Amino acid sequence: MMYNPREEGQGLVEYALILVLVAVVVIVVLAVLGPLVANVFAQINTALVNANAS
């Protein structure tokens, strides 16, 4: 009788590791780019307020 290991759990762990890696990358990108994006929206808001005030 041959030993036939089940490898289904291994694939699940690999997918979980990839998901965690993607989540970490997204969090880092948002932490770095978040203030830049907020600054752009603040400039747009200021421009709109100044255009309406004129």
mmCIF file as Biopython writes it, N, C-alpha, C and O atoms, coordinates in Angstrom:
data_model
#
loop_
_atom_site.group_PDB
_atom_site.id
_atom_site.type_symbol
_atom_site.label_atom_id
_atom_site.label_alt_id
_atom_site.label_comp_id
_atom_site.label_asym_id
_atom_site.label_entity_id
_atom_site.label_seq_id
_atom_site.pdbx_PDB_ins_code
_atom_site.Cartn_x
_atom_site.Cartn_y
_atom_site.Cartn_z
_atom_site.occupancy
_atom_site.B_iso_or_equiv
_atom_site.auth_seq_id
_atom_site.auth_asym_id
_atom_site.pdbx_PDB_model_num
ATOM 1   N N  . MET A ? 1  ? 0.836   -1.176 0.000  1.0 0.0 1  A 1 
ATOM 2   C CA . MET A ? 1  ? 0.000   0.000  0.000  1.0 0.0 1  A 1 
ATOM 3   C C  . MET A ? 1  ? 0.887   1.248  0.000  1.0 0.0 1  A 1 
ATOM 4   O O  . MET A ? 1  ? 1.789   1.373  0.827  1.0 0.0 1  A 1 
ATOM 5   N N  . MET A ? 2  ? 0.625   2.164  -0.929 1.0 0.0 2  A 1 
ATOM 6   C CA . MET A ? 2  ? 1.439   3.374  -1.050 1.0 0.0 2  A 1 
ATOM 7   C C  . MET A ? 2  ? 0.840   4.486  -0.189 1.0 0.0 2  A 1 
ATOM 8   O O  . MET A ? 2  ? -0.372  4.578  0.009  1.0 0.0 2  A 1 
ATOM 9   N N  . TYR A ? 3  ? 1.731   5.306  0.300  1.0 0.0 3  A 1 
ATOM 10  C CA . TYR A ? 3  ? 1.305   6.448  1.120  1.0 0.0 3  A 1 
ATOM 11  C C  . TYR A ? 3  ? 0.928   7.591  0.191  1.0 0.0 3  A 1 
ATOM 12  O O  . TYR A ? 3  ? 1.743   7.994  -0.639 1.0 0.0 3  A 1 
ATOM 13  N N  . ASN A ? 4  ? -0.268  8.117  0.304  1.0 0.0 4  A 1 
ATOM 14  C CA . ASN A ? 4  ? -0.743  9.201  -0.549 1.0 0.0 4  A 1 
ATOM 15  C C  . ASN A ? 4  ? -1.101  10.392 0.335  1.0 0.0 4  A 1 
ATOM 16  O O  . ASN A ? 4  ? -2.221  10.479 0.838  1.0 0.0 4  A 1 
ATOM 17  N N  . PRO A ? 5  ? -0.152  11.309 0.524  1.0 0.0 5  A 1 
ATOM 18  C CA . PRO A ? 5  ? -0.446  12.454 1.400  1.0 0.0 5  A 1 
ATOM 19  C C  . PRO A ? 5  ? -1.447  13.406 0.756  1.0 0.0 5  A 1 
ATOM 20  O O  . PRO A ? 5  ? -1.490  13.558 -0.465 1.0 0.0 5  A 1 
ATOM 21  N N  . ARG A ? 6  ? -2.235  14.031 1.586  1.0 0.0 6  A 1 
ATOM 22  C CA . ARG A ? 6  ? -3.189  15.033 1.107  1.0 0.0 6  A 1 
ATOM 23  C C  . ARG A ? 6  ? -2.532  16.403 1.182  1.0 0.0 6  A 1 
ATOM 24  O O  . ARG A ? 6  ? -2.019  16.803 2.227  1.0 0.0 6  A 1 
ATOM 25  N N  . GLU A ? 7  ? -2.552  17.113 0.068  1.0 0.0 7  A 1 
ATOM 26  C CA . GLU A ? 7  ? -1.870  18.400 -0.005 1.0 0.0 7  A 1 
ATOM 27  C C  . GLU A ? 7  ? -2.849  19.566 -0.092 1.0 0.0 7  A 1 
ATOM 28  O O  . GLU A ? 7  ? -2.451  20.664 -0.480 1.0 0.0 7  A 1 
ATOM 29  N N  . GLU A ? 8  ? -4.097  19.361 0.253  1.0 0.0 8  A 1 
ATOM 30  C CA . GLU A ? 8  ? -5.082  20.425 0.144  1.0 0.0 8  A 1 
ATOM 31  C C  . GLU A ? 8  ? -4.821  21.541 1.142  1.0 0.0 8  A 1 
ATOM 32  O O  . GLU A ? 8  ? -5.020  22.712 0.822  1.0 0.0 8  A 1 
ATOM 33  N N  . GLY A ? 9  ? -4.385  21.204 2.328  1.0 0.0 9  A 1 
ATOM 34  C CA . GLY A ? 9  ? -4.107  22.215 3.342  1.0 0.0 9  A 1 
ATOM 35  C C  . GLY A ? 9  ? -2.938  23.095 2.968  1.0 0.0 9  A 1 
ATOM 36  O O  . GLY A ? 9  ? -2.916  24.276 3.317  1.0 0.0 9  A 1 
ATOM 37  N N  . GLN A ? 10 ? -1.970  22.546 2.266  1.0 0.0 10 A 1 
ATOM 38  C CA . GLN A ? 10 ? -0.812  23.321 1.845  1.0 0.0 10 A 1 
ATOM 39  C C  . GLN A ? 10 ? -1.224  24.441 0.898  1.0 0.0 10 A 1 
ATOM 40  O O  . GLN A ? 10 ? -0.738  25.565 1.030  1.0 0.0 10 A 1 
ATOM 41  N N  . GLY A ? 11 ? -2.102  24.159 -0.047 1.0 0.0 11 A 1 
ATOM 42  C CA . GLY A ? 11 ? -2.568  25.192 -0.981 1.0 0.0 11 A 1 
ATOM 43  C C  . GLY A ? 11 ? -3.304  26.295 -0.256 1.0 0.0 11 A 1 
ATOM 44  O O  . GLY A ? 11 ? -3.150  27.470 -0.591 1.0 0.0 11 A 1 
ATOM 45  N N  . LEU A ? 12 ? -4.102  25.933 0.735  1.0 0.0 12 A 1 
ATOM 46  C CA . LEU A ? 12 ? -4.846  26.926 1.505  1.0 0.0 12 A 1 
ATOM 47  C C  . LEU A ? 12 ? -3.897  27.846 2.256  1.0 0.0 12 A 1 
ATOM 48  O O  . LEU A ? 12 ? -4.127  29.053 2.318  1.0 0.0 12 A 1 
ATOM 49  N N  . VAL A ? 13 ? -2.846  27.299 2.821  1.0 0.0 13 A 1 
ATOM 50  C CA . VAL A ? 13 ? -1.860  28.118 3.538  1.0 0.0 13 A 1 
ATOM 51  C C  . VAL A ? 13 ? -1.154  29.059 2.577  1.0 0.0 13 A 1 
ATOM 52  O O  . VAL A ? 13 ? -0.901  30.215 2.916  1.0 0.0 13 A 1 
ATOM 53  N N  . GLU A ? 14 ? -0.833  28.579 1.383  1.0 0.0 14 A 1 
ATOM 54  C CA . GLU A ? 14 ? -0.169  29.440 0.400  1.0 0.0 14 A 1 
ATOM 55  C C  . GLU A ? 14 ? -1.067  30.601 -0.011 1.0 0.0 14 A 1 
ATOM 56  O O  . GLU A ? 14 ? -0.604  31.737 -0.115 1.0 0.0 14 A 1 
ATOM 57  N N  . TYR A ? 15 ? -2.349  30.321 -0.246 1.0 0.0 15 A 1 
ATOM 58  C CA . TYR A ? 15 ? -3.283  31.396 -0.590 1.0 0.0 15 A 1 
ATOM 59  C C  . TYR A ? 15 ? -3.429  32.389 0.566  1.0 0.0 15 A 1 
ATOM 60  O O  . TYR A ? 15 ? -3.531  33.594 0.336  1.0 0.0 15 A 1 
ATOM 61  N N  . ALA A ? 16 ? -3.438  31.901 1.781  1.0 0.0 16 A 1 
ATOM 62  C CA . ALA A ? 16 ? -3.537  32.792 2.937  1.0 0.0 16 A 1 
ATOM 63  C C  . ALA A ? 16 ? -2.303  33.688 3.037  1.0 0.0 16 A 1 
ATOM 64  O O  . ALA A ? 16 ? -2.423  34.874 3.345  1.0 0.0 16 A 1 
ATOM 65  N N  . LEU A ? 17 ? -1.126  33.135 2.781  1.0 0.0 17 A 1 
ATOM 66  C CA . LEU A ? 17 ? 0.100   33.942 2.818  1.0 0.0 17 A 1 
ATOM 67  C C  . LEU A ? 17 ? 0.092   35.004 1.734  1.0 0.0 17 A 1 
ATOM 68  O O  . LEU A ? 17 ? 0.504   36.139 1.974  1.0 0.0 17 A 1 
ATOM 69  N N  . ILE A ? 18 ? -0.372  34.647 0.545  1.0 0.0 18 A 1 
ATOM 70  C CA . ILE A ? 18 ? -0.456  35.634 -0.540 1.0 0.0 18 A 1 
ATOM 71  C C  . ILE A ? 18 ? -1.438  36.732 -0.164 1.0 0.0 18 A 1 
ATOM 72  O O  . ILE A ? 18 ? -1.168  37.910 -0.399 1.0 0.0 18 A 1 
ATOM 73  N N  . LEU A ? 19 ? -2.579  36.360 0.419  1.0 0.0 19 A 1 
ATOM 74  C CA . LEU A ? 19 ? -3.578  37.347 0.828  1.0 0.0 19 A 1 
ATOM 75  C C  . LEU A ? 19 ? -3.019  38.296 1.880  1.0 0.0 19 A 1 
ATOM 76  O O  . LEU A ? 19 ? -3.258  39.502 1.816  1.0 0.0 19 A 1 
ATOM 77  N N  . VAL A ? 20 ? -2.282  37.767 2.840  1.0 0.0 20 A 1 
ATOM 78  C CA . VAL A ? 20 ? -1.666  38.605 3.874  1.0 0.0 20 A 1 
ATOM 79  C C  . VAL A ? 20 ? -0.636  39.539 3.245  1.0 0.0 20 A 1 
ATOM 80  O O  . VAL A ? 20 ? -0.568  40.713 3.608  1.0 0.0 20 A 1 
ATOM 81  N N  . LEU A ? 21 ? 0.163   39.037 2.311  1.0 0.0 21 A 1 
ATOM 82  C CA . LEU A ? 21 ? 1.162   39.873 1.650  1.0 0.0 21 A 1 
ATOM 83  C C  . LEU A ? 21 ? 0.500   41.011 0.881  1.0 0.0 21 A 1 
ATOM 84  O O  . LEU A ? 21 ? 0.957   42.151 0.949  1.0 0.0 21 A 1 
ATOM 85  N N  . VAL A ? 22 ? -0.567  40.712 0.155  1.0 0.0 22 A 1 
ATOM 86  C CA . VAL A ? 22 ? -1.285  41.754 -0.589 1.0 0.0 22 A 1 
ATOM 87  C C  . VAL A ? 22 ? -1.870  42.782 0.370  1.0 0.0 22 A 1 
ATOM 88  O O  . VAL A ? 22 ? -1.821  43.981 0.095  1.0 0.0 22 A 1 
ATOM 89  N N  . ALA A ? 23 ? -2.419  42.331 1.487  1.0 0.0 23 A 1 
ATOM 90  C CA . ALA A ? 23 ? -2.996  43.258 2.464  1.0 0.0 23 A 1 
ATOM 91  C C  . ALA A ? 23 ? -1.923  44.173 3.040  1.0 0.0 23 A 1 
ATOM 92  O O  . ALA A ? 23 ? -2.164  45.367 3.217  1.0 0.0 23 A 1 
ATOM 93  N N  . VAL A ? 24 ? -0.757  43.641 3.331  1.0 0.0 24 A 1 
ATOM 94  C CA . VAL A ? 24 ? 0.332   44.459 3.875  1.0 0.0 24 A 1 
ATOM 95  C C  . VAL A ? 24 ? 0.778   45.492 2.848  1.0 0.0 24 A 1 
ATOM 96  O O  . VAL A ? 24 ? 1.020   46.648 3.196  1.0 0.0 24 A 1 
ATOM 97  N N  . VAL A ? 25 ? 0.887   45.086 1.588  1.0 0.0 25 A 1 
ATOM 98  C CA . VAL A ? 25 ? 1.293   46.022 0.535  1.0 0.0 25 A 1 
ATOM 99  C C  . VAL A ? 25 ? 0.267   47.136 0.388  1.0 0.0 25 A 1 
ATOM 100 O O  . VAL A ? 25 ? 0.635   48.304 0.256  1.0 0.0 25 A 1 
ATOM 101 N N  . VAL A ? 26 ? -1.011  46.788 0.409  1.0 0.0 26 A 1 
ATOM 102 C CA . VAL A ? 26 ? -2.060  47.807 0.287  1.0 0.0 26 A 1 
ATOM 103 C C  . VAL A ? 26 ? -2.016  48.774 1.462  1.0 0.0 26 A 1 
ATOM 104 O O  . VAL A ? 26 ? -2.165  49.980 1.267  1.0 0.0 26 A 1 
ATOM 105 N N  . ILE A ? 27 ? -1.818  48.278 2.660  1.0 0.0 27 A 1 
ATOM 106 C CA . ILE A ? 27 ? -1.753  49.151 3.839  1.0 0.0 27 A 1 
ATOM 107 C C  . ILE A ? 27 ? -0.560  50.093 3.748  1.0 0.0 27 A 1 
ATOM 108 O O  . ILE A ? 27 ? -0.682  51.274 4.073  1.0 0.0 27 A 1 
ATOM 109 N N  . VAL A ? 28 ? 0.586   49.591 3.314  1.0 0.0 28 A 1 
ATOM 110 C CA . VAL A ? 28 ? 1.779   50.439 3.184  1.0 0.0 28 A 1 
ATOM 111 C C  . VAL A ? 28 ? 1.565   51.506 2.116  1.0 0.0 28 A 1 
ATOM 112 O O  . VAL A ? 28 ? 1.916   52.668 2.321  1.0 0.0 28 A 1 
ATOM 113 N N  . VAL A ? 29 ? 0.990   51.118 0.978  1.0 0.0 29 A 1 
ATOM 114 C CA . VAL A ? 29 ? 0.752   52.085 -0.098 1.0 0.0 29 A 1 
ATOM 115 C C  . VAL A ? 29 ? -0.218  53.162 0.365  1.0 0.0 29 A 1 
ATOM 116 O O  . VAL A ? 29 ? -0.005  54.343 0.093  1.0 0.0 29 A 1 
ATOM 117 N N  . LEU A ? 30 ? -1.284  52.770 1.063  1.0 0.0 30 A 1 
ATOM 118 C CA . LEU A ? 30 ? -2.234  53.766 1.562  1.0 0.0 30 A 1 
ATOM 119 C C  . LEU A ? 30 ? -1.600  54.674 2.610  1.0 0.0 30 A 1 
ATOM 120 O O  . LEU A ? 30 ? -1.904  55.866 2.660  1.0 0.0 30 A 1 
ATOM 121 N N  . ALA A ? 31 ? -0.728  54.129 3.439  1.0 0.0 31 A 1 
ATOM 122 C CA . ALA A ? 31 ? -0.071  54.954 4.452  1.0 0.0 31 A 1 
ATOM 123 C C  . ALA A ? 31 ? 0.863   55.964 3.808  1.0 0.0 31 A 1 
ATOM 124 O O  . ALA A ? 31 ? 1.001   57.086 4.296  1.0 0.0 31 A 1 
ATOM 125 N N  . VAL A ? 32 ? 1.504   55.571 2.714  1.0 0.0 32 A 1 
ATOM 126 C CA . VAL A ? 32 ? 2.445   56.477 2.043  1.0 0.0 32 A 1 
ATOM 127 C C  . VAL A ? 32 ? 1.703   57.494 1.187  1.0 0.0 32 A 1 
ATOM 128 O O  . VAL A ? 32 ? 2.018   58.684 1.224  1.0 0.0 32 A 1 
ATOM 129 N N  . LEU A ? 33 ? 0.725   57.039 0.421  1.0 0.0 33 A 1 
ATOM 130 C CA . LEU A ? 33 ? 0.048   57.923 -0.534 1.0 0.0 33 A 1 
ATOM 131 C C  . LEU A ? 33 ? -1.167  58.633 0.053  1.0 0.0 33 A 1 
ATOM 132 O O  . LEU A ? 33 ? -1.682  59.568 -0.562 1.0 0.0 33 A 1 
ATOM 133 N N  . GLY A ? 34 ? -1.629  58.219 1.208  1.0 0.0 34 A 1 
ATOM 134 C CA . GLY A ? 34 ? -2.817  58.826 1.810  1.0 0.0 34 A 1 
ATOM 135 C C  . GLY A ? 34 ? -2.719  60.329 1.986  1.0 0.0 34 A 1 
ATOM 136 O O  . GLY A ? 34 ? -3.619  61.046 1.551  1.0 0.0 34 A 1 
ATOM 137 N N  . PRO A ? 35 ? -1.655  60.838 2.610  1.0 0.0 35 A 1 
ATOM 138 C CA . PRO A ? 35 ? -1.538  62.287 2.764  1.0 0.0 35 A 1 
ATOM 139 C C  . PRO A ? 35 ? -1.433  63.032 1.434  1.0 0.0 35 A 1 
ATOM 140 O O  . PRO A ? 35 ? -1.925  64.154 1.316  1.0 0.0 35 A 1 
ATOM 141 N N  . LEU A ? 36 ? -0.806  62.430 0.446  1.0 0.0 36 A 1 
ATOM 142 C CA . LEU A ? 36 ? -0.706  63.075 -0.868 1.0 0.0 36 A 1 
ATOM 143 C C  . LEU A ? 36 ? -2.080  63.205 -1.519 1.0 0.0 36 A 1 
ATOM 144 O O  . LEU A ? 36 ? -2.407  64.247 -2.087 1.0 0.0 36 A 1 
ATOM 145 N N  . VAL A ? 37 ? -2.876  62.150 -1.435 1.0 0.0 37 A 1 
ATOM 146 C CA . VAL A ? 37 ? -4.223  62.176 -2.005 1.0 0.0 37 A 1 
ATOM 147 C C  . VAL A ? 37 ? -5.090  63.171 -1.240 1.0 0.0 37 A 1 
ATOM 148 O O  . VAL A ? 37 ? -5.869  63.900 -1.855 1.0 0.0 37 A 1 
ATOM 149 N N  . ALA A ? 38 ? -4.975  63.219 0.061  1.0 0.0 38 A 1 
ATOM 150 C CA . ALA A ? 38 ? -5.740  64.172 0.863  1.0 0.0 38 A 1 
ATOM 151 C C  . ALA A ? 38 ? -5.367  65.602 0.498  1.0 0.0 38 A 1 
ATOM 152 O O  . ALA A ? 38 ? -6.227  66.482 0.462  1.0 0.0 38 A 1 
ATOM 153 N N  . ASN A ? 39 ? -4.081  65.835 0.227  1.0 0.0 39 A 1 
ATOM 154 C CA . ASN A ? 39 ? -3.632  67.169 -0.170 1.0 0.0 39 A 1 
ATOM 155 C C  . ASN A ? 39 ? -4.239  67.570 -1.514 1.0 0.0 39 A 1 
ATOM 156 O O  . ASN A ? 39 ? -4.647  68.719 -1.687 1.0 0.0 39 A 1 
ATOM 157 N N  . VAL A ? 40 ? -4.302  66.649 -2.455 1.0 0.0 40 A 1 
ATOM 158 C CA . VAL A ? 40 ? -4.901  66.943 -3.767 1.0 0.0 40 A 1 
ATOM 159 C C  . VAL A ? 40 ? -6.366  67.316 -3.601 1.0 0.0 40 A 1 
ATOM 160 O O  . VAL A ? 40 ? -6.827  68.292 -4.192 1.0 0.0 40 A 1 
ATOM 161 N N  . PHE A ? 41 ? -7.110  66.539 -2.793 1.0 0.0 41 A 1 
ATOM 162 C CA . PHE A ? 41 ? -8.522  66.851 -2.583 1.0 0.0 41 A 1 
ATOM 163 C C  . PHE A ? 41 ? -8.695  68.179 -1.854 1.0 0.0 41 A 1 
ATOM 164 O O  . PHE A ? 41 ? -9.650  68.906 -2.127 1.0 0.0 41 A 1 
ATOM 165 N N  . ALA A ? 42 ? -7.805  68.506 -0.945 1.0 0.0 42 A 1 
ATOM 166 C CA . ALA A ? 42 ? -7.883  69.797 -0.257 1.0 0.0 42 A 1 
ATOM 167 C C  . ALA A ? 42 ? -7.649  70.947 -1.231 1.0 0.0 42 A 1 
ATOM 168 O O  . ALA A ? 42 ? -8.315  71.979 -1.146 1.0 0.0 42 A 1 
ATOM 169 N N  . GLN A ? 43 ? -6.720  70.777 -2.142 1.0 0.0 43 A 1 
ATOM 170 C CA . GLN A ? 43 ? -6.472  71.821 -3.158 1.0 0.0 43 A 1 
ATOM 171 C C  . GLN A ? 43 ? -7.665  71.987 -4.085 1.0 0.0 43 A 1 
ATOM 172 O O  . GLN A ? 43 ? -8.015  73.108 -4.453 1.0 0.0 43 A 1 
ATOM 173 N N  . ILE A ? 44 ? -8.293  70.879 -4.464 1.0 0.0 44 A 1 
ATOM 174 C CA . ILE A ? 44 ? -9.491  70.953 -5.320 1.0 0.0 44 A 1 
ATOM 175 C C  . ILE A ? 44 ? -10.610 71.653 -4.567 1.0 0.0 44 A 1 
ATOM 176 O O  . ILE A ? 44 ? -11.309 72.491 -5.137 1.0 0.0 44 A 1 
ATOM 177 N N  . ASN A ? 45 ? -10.788 71.321 -3.304 1.0 0.0 45 A 1 
ATOM 178 C CA . ASN A ? 45 ? -11.839 71.950 -2.493 1.0 0.0 45 A 1 
ATOM 179 C C  . ASN A ? 45 ? -11.581 73.451 -2.368 1.0 0.0 45 A 1 
ATOM 180 O O  . ASN A ? 45 ? -12.507 74.252 -2.499 1.0 0.0 45 A 1 
ATOM 181 N N  . THR A ? 46 ? -10.345 73.830 -2.119 1.0 0.0 46 A 1 
ATOM 182 C CA . THR A ? 46 ? -10.009 75.251 -2.004 1.0 0.0 46 A 1 
ATOM 183 C C  . THR A ? 46 ? -10.280 75.982 -3.323 1.0 0.0 46 A 1 
ATOM 184 O O  . THR A ? 46 ? -10.813 77.091 -3.317 1.0 0.0 46 A 1 
ATOM 185 N N  . ALA A ? 47 ? -9.925  75.378 -4.426 1.0 0.0 47 A 1 
ATOM 186 C CA . ALA A ? 47 ? -10.162 75.996 -5.722 1.0 0.0 47 A 1 
ATOM 187 C C  . ALA A ? 47 ? -11.657 76.159 -5.998 1.0 0.0 47 A 1 
ATOM 188 O O  . ALA A ? 47 ? -12.081 77.175 -6.550 1.0 0.0 47 A 1 
ATOM 189 N N  . LEU A ? 48 ? -12.451 75.167 -5.619 1.0 0.0 48 A 1 
ATOM 190 C CA . LEU A ? 48 ? -13.889 75.273 -5.824 1.0 0.0 48 A 1 
ATOM 191 C C  . LEU A ? 48 ? -14.510 76.345 -4.939 1.0 0.0 48 A 1 
ATOM 192 O O  . LEU A ? 48 ? -15.390 77.083 -5.382 1.0 0.0 48 A 1 
ATOM 193 N N  . VAL A ? 49 ? -14.062 76.436 -3.702 1.0 0.0 49 A 1 
ATOM 194 C CA . VAL A ? 49 ? -14.582 77.448 -2.781 1.0 0.0 49 A 1 
ATOM 195 C C  . VAL A ? 49 ? -14.219 78.847 -3.291 1.0 0.0 49 A 1 
ATOM 196 O O  . VAL A ? 49 ? -15.048 79.757 -3.276 1.0 0.0 49 A 1 
ATOM 197 N N  . ASN A ? 50 ? -12.978 79.004 -3.740 1.0 0.0 50 A 1 
ATOM 198 C CA . ASN A ? 50 ? -12.549 80.315 -4.271 1.0 0.0 50 A 1 
ATOM 199 C C  . ASN A ? 50 ? -13.294 80.663 -5.555 1.0 0.0 50 A 1 
ATOM 200 O O  . ASN A ? 50 ? -13.590 81.835 -5.791 1.0 0.0 50 A 1 
ATOM 201 N N  . ALA A ? 51 ? -13.603 79.675 -6.388 1.0 0.0 51 A 1 
ATOM 202 C CA . ALA A ? 51 ? -14.335 79.942 -7.621 1.0 0.0 51 A 1 
ATOM 203 C C  . ALA A ? 51 ? -15.781 80.360 -7.323 1.0 0.0 51 A 1 
ATOM 204 O O  . ALA A ? 51 ? -16.336 81.215 -8.013 1.0 0.0 51 A 1 
ATOM 205 N N  . ASN A ? 52 ? -16.379 79.763 -6.308 1.0 0.0 52 A 1 
ATOM 206 C CA . ASN A ? 52 ? -17.742 80.145 -5.933 1.0 0.0 52 A 1 
ATOM 207 C C  . ASN A ? 52 ? -17.801 81.494 -5.241 1.0 0.0 52 A 1 
ATOM 208 O O  . ASN A ? 52 ? -18.821 82.179 -5.305 1.0 0.0 52 A 1 
ATOM 209 N N  . ALA A ? 53 ? -16.727 81.881 -4.584 1.0 0.0 53 A 1 
ATOM 210 C CA . ALA A ? 53 ? -16.698 83.150 -3.851 1.0 0.0 53 A 1 
ATOM 211 C C  . ALA A ? 53 ? -16.534 84.331 -4.819 1.0 0.0 53 A 1 
ATOM 212 O O  . ALA A ? 53 ? -16.904 85.457 -4.487 1.0 0.0 53 A 1 
ATOM 213 N N  . SER A ? 54 ? -15.999 84.085 -5.978 1.0 0.0 54 A 1 
ATOM 214 C CA . SER A ? 54 ? -15.751 85.171 -6.945 1.0 0.0 54 A 1 
ATOM 215 C C  . SER A ? 54 ? -16.998 85.638 -7.632 1.0 0.0 54 A 1 
ATOM 216 O O  . SER A ? 54 ? -16.942 86.541 -8.466 1.0 0.0 54 A 1 
#
